[in-house]
Amino acid sequence: MAPTEKERLDVLEPVVESLVATTTQLIADLGRVSSRLLVLERRLAGLGAGADEDLDRVDEEIAGTVSALRAAWDAEQDLLADEVRAELRGEVAEYESLQERRDTGRARLEKRMQRFERDALQHSVSQAEWQIHAREADATEAYRRLEADRKAGEEAWRQEAVALGDKARGEIHAQSRARLQRALAADARLPVWFRVGLGEITAPDPTPWLRAAIALVAYRLEYEVTDPVRPLGDTPSAASGSAAWVRRARVHGDLVKQFEEMRPDSRSYSIT
């Protein structure tokens, strides 16, 4: 005999009650998780409820590192970047090669040879002389810059400052990481420039965001950037060819690229 409607309801009622209880518990759990995620996102985005955090401060903990970085900056002002030095050496080598070609041709012209061979050789010598004249000013400047670079590179104080700066560059990143971790753990309110540069934390993987955040803090500490709004301050130029400015321009460009990858719409928005 088929069960009655009441019998069917009696069987379903415990199942429904269990589902309702489970659903209620899941809603409560989701609410707690959502609240925790919101707090975490606000912390990571710098919108903490704690005290304002000054990530630019040079306190006793990092004073020695920053001092070494500033000394290295001064030392590298008169040193050429490796790629610039290589380019100038190539320019000088090409100029000297032209001189050698011209001198070799002139020496051969003093010997007996057939007329068509002499005409061809004379043309080659004339071309070399024309190119030498055209490149003389640039080659002379390249000689001058390479000689100044050589003399500067032999100075003991400069060598020591550069070596200490290379070491300090790694230290400032570690110190920036520790400073940022403490600020996030304390739910501190991070500076405007930090929020402008980093924006919202990347999801689901926050690694690129954290990497860029640490590099940004380190950049501002190393290059004494204190602009309250613009994360990177003024855009550096590598036109001088000095090791200091070429490195800074390269790091600046790398940070801009990281910001753009995290925030595609920032291509039309100046962050510097």
Residue frames relative to the residue before (quaternion, step in Angstrom):
aa qw qx qy qz dx dy dz
M 1.0000 0.0000 0.0000 0.0000 0.00 0.00 0.00
A 0.4912 -0.6845 0.4614 0.2780 3.63 -0.91 1.00
P 0.5182 -0.6465 0.4499 0.3332 3.62 -1.02 0.80
T 0.4972 -0.6482 0.4870 0.3089 3.52 -1.14 0.63
E 0.6903 -0.4661 0.3526 0.4266 3.55 -1.32 0.23
K 0.6469 0.5253 -0.3201 0.4507 3.58 0.98 -0.82
E 0.6494 0.5186 -0.3162 0.4575 3.56 1.01 -0.85
R 0.6427 0.5109 -0.3262 0.4686 3.59 1.02 -0.78
L 0.6533 0.5117 -0.3073 0.4658 3.58 0.97 -0.83
D 0.6285 0.5427 -0.3342 0.4459 3.57 1.04 -0.81
V 0.6573 0.4979 -0.3045 0.4768 3.59 1.10 -0.72
L 0.7139 0.4702 -0.2560 0.4513 3.59 0.94 -0.88
E 0.5650 0.6539 -0.3838 0.3255 3.58 1.05 -0.70
P 0.6785 0.4654 -0.3240 0.4670 3.67 0.81 -0.82
V 0.6221 0.5419 -0.3428 0.4493 3.57 1.07 -0.73
V 0.6600 0.5042 -0.2998 0.4694 3.55 0.95 -0.91
E 0.6466 0.5209 -0.3227 0.4543 3.57 0.94 -0.87
S 0.6478 0.5171 -0.3134 0.4634 3.58 1.02 -0.84
L 0.6546 0.5083 -0.3115 0.4648 3.57 0.98 -0.86
V 0.6423 0.5212 -0.3224 0.4603 3.57 0.97 -0.83
A 0.6606 0.5060 -0.3057 0.4627 3.58 0.95 -0.91
T 0.6565 0.5095 -0.3042 0.4657 3.56 0.98 -0.89
T 0.6533 0.5146 -0.3074 0.4625 3.57 0.97 -0.87
T 0.6387 0.5279 -0.3188 0.4601 3.56 0.97 -0.84
Q 0.6601 0.5038 -0.2999 0.4697 3.56 0.98 -0.89
L 0.6522 0.5166 -0.3124 0.4585 3.60 0.98 -0.87
I 0.6348 0.5247 -0.3292 0.4618 3.59 1.00 -0.79
A 0.6536 0.5050 -0.3099 0.4709 3.57 0.99 -0.86
D 0.6564 0.5083 -0.3109 0.4626 3.58 0.95 -0.87
L 0.6532 0.5116 -0.3126 0.4625 3.57 0.96 -0.85
G 0.6230 0.5429 -0.3367 0.4514 3.56 1.05 -0.72
R 0.6655 0.4922 -0.3032 0.4722 3.57 0.97 -0.87
V 0.6471 0.5136 -0.3172 0.4657 3.59 0.97 -0.86
S 0.6493 0.5208 -0.3180 0.4539 3.58 0.96 -0.88
S 0.6465 0.5182 -0.3188 0.4604 3.57 0.98 -0.82
R 0.6630 0.4987 -0.3070 0.4663 3.56 0.97 -0.85
L 0.6431 0.5190 -0.3191 0.4639 3.57 1.00 -0.82
L 0.6346 0.5320 -0.3295 0.4535 3.57 1.02 -0.79
V 0.6448 0.5078 -0.3155 0.4762 3.57 0.98 -0.85
L 0.6581 0.5140 -0.3082 0.4557 3.57 0.95 -0.91
E 0.6619 0.5065 -0.3062 0.4600 3.58 0.91 -0.90
R 0.6571 0.5000 -0.3146 0.4682 3.58 0.97 -0.83
R 0.6336 0.5232 -0.3347 0.4613 3.57 1.01 -0.73
L 0.7066 0.4688 -0.2657 0.4587 3.54 0.82 -1.02
A 0.6807 0.4660 -0.2892 0.4856 3.57 1.13 -0.57
G 0.5536 -0.6412 0.3791 0.3723 3.57 1.28 -0.03
L 0.5688 0.6027 -0.3868 0.4044 3.59 1.24 0.08
G 0.1529 0.8394 -0.5068 0.1232 3.54 0.94 0.89
A 0.5028 -0.6497 0.4857 0.2985 3.51 -1.33 0.27
G 0.5687 0.6233 -0.3719 0.3870 3.56 1.29 -0.11
A 0.7604 -0.3511 0.2791 0.4697 3.54 -1.31 -0.38
D 0.6075 -0.5442 0.4262 0.3913 3.57 -1.26 0.41
E 0.2402 -0.7735 0.5742 0.1193 3.56 -0.98 0.88
D 0.2098 -0.7657 0.5981 0.1092 3.57 -0.87 1.02
L 0.1736 -0.8259 0.5317 0.0709 3.56 -0.09 1.29
D 0.6401 0.5408 -0.3204 0.4418 3.60 1.25 -0.28
R 0.4925 0.6929 -0.4342 0.2982 3.58 1.17 -0.25
V 0.2479 -0.7372 0.6114 0.1461 3.55 -1.09 0.81
D 0.0029 0.8231 -0.5659 0.0478 3.55 -0.04 1.30
E 0.7696 -0.3751 0.2520 0.4512 3.54 -1.32 -0.02
E 0.6142 0.5946 -0.3413 0.3908 3.56 1.06 -0.76
I 0.8107 0.2382 -0.1073 0.5239 3.60 0.96 -0.83
A 0.3776 0.7676 -0.4609 0.2361 3.60 1.28 -0.06
G 0.6681 0.5081 -0.3089 0.4473 3.59 0.91 -0.87
T 0.6496 0.5170 -0.3105 0.4630 3.57 1.00 -0.85
V 0.6705 0.4954 -0.2964 0.4660 3.56 0.89 -0.94
S 0.6274 0.5390 -0.3327 0.4530 3.58 1.01 -0.79
A 0.6543 0.5043 -0.3072 0.4724 3.60 0.99 -0.83
L 0.6476 0.5173 -0.3157 0.4619 3.58 1.03 -0.77
R 0.6567 0.4997 -0.3143 0.4694 3.59 0.98 -0.79
A 0.6393 0.5159 -0.3255 0.4682 3.59 1.04 -0.76
A 0.6413 0.5130 -0.3181 0.4737 3.57 1.04 -0.78
W 0.6072 0.5561 -0.3438 0.4515 3.57 1.06 -0.76
D 0.6655 0.4923 -0.2945 0.4775 3.58 0.92 -0.91
A 0.6712 0.5168 -0.2998 0.4388 3.58 0.92 -0.91
E 0.7283 0.4527 -0.2420 0.4540 3.57 0.97 -0.83
Q 0.4301 0.7018 -0.4666 0.3238 3.57 1.23 -0.02
D 0.7710 0.3356 -0.1643 0.5157 3.61 1.02 -0.82
L 0.5905 0.5219 -0.3835 0.4815 3.57 1.25 0.37
L 0.4260 -0.7014 0.5103 0.2572 3.56 -1.02 0.77
A 0.5090 -0.5969 0.5160 0.3440 3.55 -1.19 0.57
D 0.6446 -0.5590 0.3484 0.3882 3.59 -1.06 0.71
E 0.6951 0.4814 -0.2896 0.4486 3.58 0.86 -0.93
V 0.6299 0.5179 -0.3291 0.4761 3.58 1.13 -0.66
R 0.6330 0.5286 -0.3230 0.4643 3.57 1.00 -0.84
A 0.6588 0.5069 -0.3066 0.4638 3.59 0.94 -0.89
E 0.6469 0.5202 -0.3217 0.4556 3.58 0.99 -0.79
L 0.6675 0.4935 -0.3006 0.4696 3.59 0.95 -0.86
R 0.6381 0.5174 -0.3288 0.4659 3.57 1.00 -0.75
G 0.6321 0.5235 -0.3277 0.4680 3.56 1.06 -0.72
E 0.6388 0.5283 -0.3156 0.4618 3.55 1.04 -0.80
V 0.6568 0.4967 -0.3003 0.4814 3.57 0.98 -0.86
A 0.6535 0.5208 -0.3182 0.4477 3.59 0.91 -0.89
E 0.6564 0.5037 -0.3140 0.4656 3.58 0.99 -0.80
Y 0.6359 0.5238 -0.3206 0.4674 3.57 1.04 -0.78
E 0.6759 0.4830 -0.2925 0.4735 3.57 0.92 -0.88
S 0.6070 0.5476 -0.3476 0.4592 3.57 1.12 -0.63
L 0.6337 0.5169 -0.3217 0.4774 3.57 1.05 -0.75
Q 0.6412 0.5210 -0.3204 0.4635 3.57 0.99 -0.81
E 0.6555 0.5073 -0.3079 0.4671 3.54 0.97 -0.86
R 0.6402 0.5254 -0.3230 0.4580 3.57 1.01 -0.83
R 0.6539 0.5106 -0.3058 0.4670 3.55 1.00 -0.85
D 0.6872 0.4897 -0.2888 0.4523 3.59 0.84 -0.98
T 0.6376 0.5170 -0.3237 0.4705 3.57 1.04 -0.78
G 0.6510 0.5186 -0.3066 0.4618 3.56 1.00 -0.83
R 0.6421 0.5225 -0.3210 0.4601 3.57 0.96 -0.84
A 0.6524 0.5147 -0.3163 0.4577 3.56 0.96 -0.86
R 0.6644 0.5006 -0.3064 0.4628 3.59 0.98 -0.80
L 0.6191 0.5649 -0.3474 0.4205 3.59 1.09 -0.66
E 0.6123 0.5595 -0.3508 0.4348 3.58 1.18 -0.41
K 0.6459 0.5059 -0.3173 0.4757 3.56 1.29 -0.24
R 0.5793 -0.5710 0.4479 0.3711 3.57 -1.26 0.35
M 0.1653 0.7596 -0.6149 0.1327 3.57 -1.08 0.84
Q 0.6323 -0.5281 0.3966 0.4049 3.53 -1.25 0.29
R 0.6525 -0.5719 0.3366 0.3658 3.51 -1.16 0.70
F 0.6719 0.4974 -0.3217 0.4445 3.63 0.85 -0.90
E 0.6357 0.5158 -0.3262 0.4726 3.57 1.13 -0.70
R 0.6395 0.5228 -0.3185 0.4650 3.58 1.03 -0.81
D 0.6489 0.5231 -0.3224 0.4487 3.60 0.95 -0.88
A 0.6605 0.5044 -0.3047 0.4653 3.56 0.98 -0.89
L 0.6665 0.4992 -0.2987 0.4661 3.56 0.97 -0.86
Q 0.6363 0.5251 -0.3283 0.4601 3.57 1.00 -0.81
H 0.6273 0.5293 -0.3284 0.4674 3.58 1.05 -0.79
S 0.6527 0.5142 -0.3122 0.4605 3.59 0.97 -0.89
V 0.6526 0.5057 -0.3110 0.4708 3.60 0.99 -0.83
S 0.6479 0.5194 -0.3143 0.4600 3.57 0.97 -0.83
Q 0.6382 0.5173 -0.3222 0.4703 3.58 1.01 -0.81
A 0.6509 0.5120 -0.3143 0.4641 3.58 0.96 -0.86
E 0.6488 0.5162 -0.3152 0.4618 3.59 0.96 -0.85
W 0.6432 0.5201 -0.3248 0.4585 3.58 0.99 -0.82
Q 0.6801 0.4812 -0.2917 0.4699 3.59 0.93 -0.89
I 0.6124 0.5411 -0.3498 0.4581 3.58 1.04 -0.72
H 0.6601 0.5035 -0.3067 0.4654 3.56 0.90 -0.90
A 0.6717 0.5120 -0.2991 0.4441 3.59 0.94 -0.90
R 0.7684 0.3691 -0.1869 0.4883 3.59 1.02 -0.76
E 0.4013 0.7619 -0.4497 0.2372 3.57 1.24 -0.10
A 0.6738 0.5023 -0.3082 0.4458 3.58 0.84 -0.95
D 0.6765 0.4844 -0.2954 0.4695 3.59 0.90 -0.93
A 0.6537 0.5121 -0.3171 0.4582 3.59 0.99 -0.82
T 0.6295 0.5322 -0.3291 0.4606 3.57 1.02 -0.80
E 0.6597 0.4926 -0.3023 0.4804 3.57 0.99 -0.86
A 0.6308 0.5272 -0.3329 0.4619 3.58 1.03 -0.75
Y 0.6140 0.5365 -0.3339 0.4730 3.58 1.03 -0.83
R 0.6733 0.5171 -0.2945 0.4389 3.56 0.85 -1.01
R 0.6918 0.4839 -0.2816 0.4560 3.57 0.86 -0.97
L 0.6551 0.5050 -0.3125 0.4671 3.57 1.00 -0.78
E 0.6480 0.5097 -0.3197 0.4669 3.58 1.01 -0.74
A 0.6467 0.5038 -0.3158 0.4778 3.58 1.00 -0.83
D 0.6348 0.5261 -0.3156 0.4698 3.57 1.05 -0.81
R 0.6454 0.5253 -0.3217 0.4517 3.59 0.95 -0.86
K 0.6771 0.4896 -0.2960 0.4629 3.58 0.86 -0.94
A 0.6556 0.5038 -0.3167 0.4648 3.58 0.94 -0.86
G 0.6730 0.5217 -0.2960 0.4327 3.57 0.97 -0.86
E 0.6512 0.5185 -0.3106 0.4589 3.60 1.21 -0.40
E 0.5311 0.6344 -0.4080 0.3859 3.59 1.26 -0.20
A 0.4853 -0.7108 0.4326 0.2684 3.56 -0.66 1.15
W 0.6658 0.5132 -0.3237 0.4342 3.60 0.85 -0.92
R 0.6517 0.5173 -0.3152 0.4565 3.56 1.07 -0.76
Q 0.6293 0.5357 -0.3262 0.4589 3.58 1.00 -0.84
E 0.6687 0.5004 -0.2958 0.4636 3.57 0.95 -0.92
A 0.6593 0.5168 -0.3105 0.4493 3.58 0.93 -0.90
V 0.6528 0.5105 -0.3138 0.4634 3.59 0.98 -0.83
A 0.6548 0.5133 -0.3106 0.4597 3.59 0.94 -0.88
L 0.6711 0.4777 -0.2945 0.4845 3.60 0.94 -0.87
G 0.6247 0.5420 -0.3372 0.4498 3.57 1.09 -0.67
D 0.6227 0.5326 -0.3387 0.4625 3.59 1.01 -0.77
K 0.6589 0.4916 -0.3017 0.4828 3.57 1.00 -0.81
A 0.6732 0.5104 -0.2956 0.4461 3.58 0.93 -0.92
R 0.5871 0.5921 -0.3700 0.4096 3.59 1.11 -0.61
G 0.6590 0.4710 -0.3051 0.5008 3.56 1.06 -0.68
E 0.6438 0.5368 -0.3207 0.4410 3.57 1.02 -0.79
I 0.6644 0.5161 -0.3291 0.4287 3.60 0.91 -0.82
H 0.6119 0.5295 -0.3536 0.4692 3.59 1.12 -0.55
A 0.6550 0.4954 -0.3154 0.4755 3.58 0.95 -0.83
Q 0.6687 0.4938 -0.2974 0.4695 3.58 0.97 -0.83
S 0.6294 0.5246 -0.3308 0.4683 3.59 1.06 -0.71
R 0.6233 0.5354 -0.3318 0.4635 3.57 1.03 -0.80
A 0.6767 0.4911 -0.2924 0.4642 3.58 0.87 -0.98
R 0.6488 0.5195 -0.3182 0.4559 3.60 0.97 -0.86
L 0.6788 0.4876 -0.2899 0.4663 3.57 0.91 -0.88
Q 0.6365 0.5278 -0.3288 0.4562 3.58 0.98 -0.80
R 0.6505 0.5071 -0.3200 0.4662 3.59 0.96 -0.81
A 0.6608 0.5123 -0.3135 0.4502 3.58 0.94 -0.86
L 0.6668 0.4895 -0.3033 0.4730 3.60 0.97 -0.83
A 0.6515 0.5166 -0.3169 0.4563 3.57 0.98 -0.82
A 0.6994 0.4539 -0.2595 0.4874 3.59 1.11 -0.70
D 0.3946 -0.7309 0.4640 0.3078 3.59 1.31 0.00
A 0.2322 0.7991 -0.5174 0.1995 3.57 1.09 0.81
R 0.4438 -0.6488 0.5431 0.2952 3.54 -1.26 0.45
L 0.2709 -0.8062 0.5110 0.1245 3.56 -0.47 1.25
P 0.6670 -0.5539 0.3246 0.3781 3.60 -1.16 0.59
V 0.6617 -0.5082 0.3813 0.3982 3.54 -1.29 0.42
W 0.6538 0.5308 -0.3285 0.4277 3.60 0.87 -0.92
F 0.6162 0.5495 -0.3437 0.4475 3.58 1.11 -0.69
R 0.6977 0.4625 -0.2740 0.4736 3.58 0.89 -0.93
V 0.6121 0.5425 -0.3471 0.4589 3.59 1.11 -0.67
G 0.7192 0.4667 -0.2539 0.4477 3.56 0.88 -0.94
L 0.7842 0.3753 -0.1786 0.4608 3.56 0.84 -1.00
G 0.2305 -0.7899 0.5370 0.1860 3.59 1.05 -0.67
E 0.7606 -0.3253 0.2631 0.4964 3.57 -1.17 -0.57
I 0.5825 -0.5910 0.4306 0.3551 3.52 -1.13 0.67
T 0.4771 -0.6781 0.4804 0.2861 3.55 -1.01 0.85
A 0.1034 -0.7847 0.6102 0.0331 3.56 -1.04 0.82
P 0.5708 -0.1640 -0.8018 -0.0671 1.54 -2.15 1.27
D 0.6773 0.4735 -0.2949 0.4797 3.62 1.21 -0.29
P 0.2233 -0.8149 0.5211 0.1208 3.62 -0.44 1.17
T 0.3932 0.7659 -0.4512 0.2348 3.61 1.28 -0.13
P 0.6717 0.4820 -0.3320 0.4542 3.68 0.78 -0.86
W 0.6315 0.5395 -0.3254 0.4520 3.56 1.04 -0.81
L 0.6854 0.4776 -0.2864 0.4691 3.59 0.86 -0.95
R 0.6310 0.5350 -0.3342 0.4516 3.59 1.01 -0.80
A 0.6756 0.4813 -0.2872 0.4789 3.57 0.93 -0.91
A 0.6276 0.5490 -0.3357 0.4383 3.59 1.02 -0.78
I 0.6637 0.4925 -0.2999 0.4763 3.59 0.91 -0.90
A 0.6679 0.5029 -0.3018 0.4581 3.59 0.92 -0.93
L 0.6357 0.5321 -0.3275 0.4532 3.59 1.03 -0.75
V 0.6534 0.4979 -0.3152 0.4753 3.60 0.89 -0.91
A 0.6601 0.5090 -0.3053 0.4605 3.60 0.94 -0.89
Y 0.6343 0.5406 -0.3277 0.4451 3.59 0.99 -0.83
R 0.6824 0.4849 -0.2954 0.4603 3.57 0.85 -0.93
L 0.6625 0.4923 -0.3136 0.4694 3.60 0.99 -0.75
E 0.6772 0.4970 -0.3083 0.4465 3.60 0.91 -0.85
Y 0.8061 0.2950 -0.1376 0.4942 3.58 0.85 -0.94
E 0.4784 -0.7233 0.4085 0.2846 3.56 1.26 0.50
V 0.2684 0.7462 -0.5496 0.2629 3.56 0.91 0.98
T 0.0024 -0.8283 0.5587 -0.0417 3.59 -0.69 1.08
D 0.3080 0.7589 -0.5195 0.2438 3.58 1.22 0.31
P 0.4123 -0.7574 0.4468 0.2383 3.63 -0.67 1.04
V 0.7591 0.3526 -0.1907 0.5129 3.61 1.18 -0.41
R 0.7391 0.3888 -0.2327 0.4985 3.59 0.81 -0.98
P 0.4550 -0.7336 0.4270 0.2693 3.62 -0.50 1.13
L 0.8045 0.2898 -0.1284 0.5023 3.59 0.91 -0.92
G 0.4535 -0.6953 0.4540 0.3237 3.58 1.22 0.04
D 0.7922 -0.2576 0.2114 0.5113 3.57 -1.11 -0.67
T 0.5007 -0.6445 0.4888 0.3082 3.57 -1.14 0.67
P 0.3356 -0.7633 0.5124 0.2053 3.63 -0.64 1.05
S 0.2814 -0.7449 0.5812 0.1674 3.57 -1.23 0.52
A 0.2966 -0.7597 0.5565 0.1587 3.56 -1.02 0.87
A 0.3217 0.8012 -0.4645 0.1972 3.60 1.31 0.18
S 0.6377 0.5505 -0.3404 0.4176 3.61 1.02 -0.68
G 0.3843 -0.7411 0.4694 0.2875 3.58 1.15 -0.56
S 0.4718 0.6762 -0.4539 0.3379 3.60 1.23 -0.02
A 0.6160 -0.5803 0.3883 0.3647 3.54 -1.10 0.73
A 0.6324 0.5559 -0.3309 0.4262 3.58 1.02 -0.82
W 0.7452 0.4166 -0.2336 0.4654 3.57 0.75 -1.03
V 0.6153 0.5352 -0.3564 0.4561 3.59 1.04 -0.64
R 0.6526 0.4993 -0.3193 0.4721 3.59 0.95 -0.84
R 0.6679 0.5027 -0.3178 0.4474 3.58 0.85 -0.92
A 0.6507 0.5113 -0.3185 0.4623 3.59 0.95 -0.84
R 0.6446 0.5223 -0.3220 0.4560 3.59 1.03 -0.78
V 0.6693 0.4840 -0.2996 0.4776 3.60 0.91 -0.91
H 0.6159 0.5460 -0.3335 0.4596 3.57 1.03 -0.82
G 0.6805 0.4899 -0.2890 0.4620 3.58 0.87 -0.94
D 0.6409 0.5240 -0.3257 0.4568 3.57 1.03 -0.75
L 0.6539 0.5046 -0.3137 0.4684 3.58 1.00 -0.78
V 0.6245 0.5286 -0.3379 0.4651 3.58 0.97 -0.83
K 0.6452 0.5224 -0.3156 0.4595 3.58 0.97 -0.86
Q 0.6485 0.5132 -0.3190 0.4629 3.59 0.96 -0.84
F 0.6393 0.5215 -0.3258 0.4616 3.59 0.97 -0.84
E 0.6767 0.5030 -0.2924 0.4512 3.57 0.92 -0.92
E 0.6465 0.5193 -0.3245 0.4549 3.59 1.01 -0.74
M 0.6768 0.4697 -0.2902 0.4870 3.57 1.10 -0.68
R 0.7852 0.1606 -0.0507 0.5959 3.55 1.13 -0.76
P 0.2481 -0.8207 0.4950 0.1407 3.61 0.17 1.25
D 0.6551 0.5264 -0.3246 0.4340 3.60 1.05 -0.67
S 0.5479 0.6405 -0.3951 0.3653 3.63 1.25 -0.27
R 0.4602 0.6759 -0.4591 0.3473 3.62 1.22 -0.10
S 0.7336 0.3662 -0.2258 0.5262 3.57 1.12 -0.58
Y 0.6780 0.4471 -0.2792 0.5124 3.57 1.28 0.24
S 0.3506 -0.7616 0.5073 0.1994 3.58 -0.62 1.11
I 0.1313 -0.7994 0.5841 0.0504 3.56 -0.78 1.06
T 0.6541 0.5174 -0.3258 0.4454 3.61 1.24 0.00
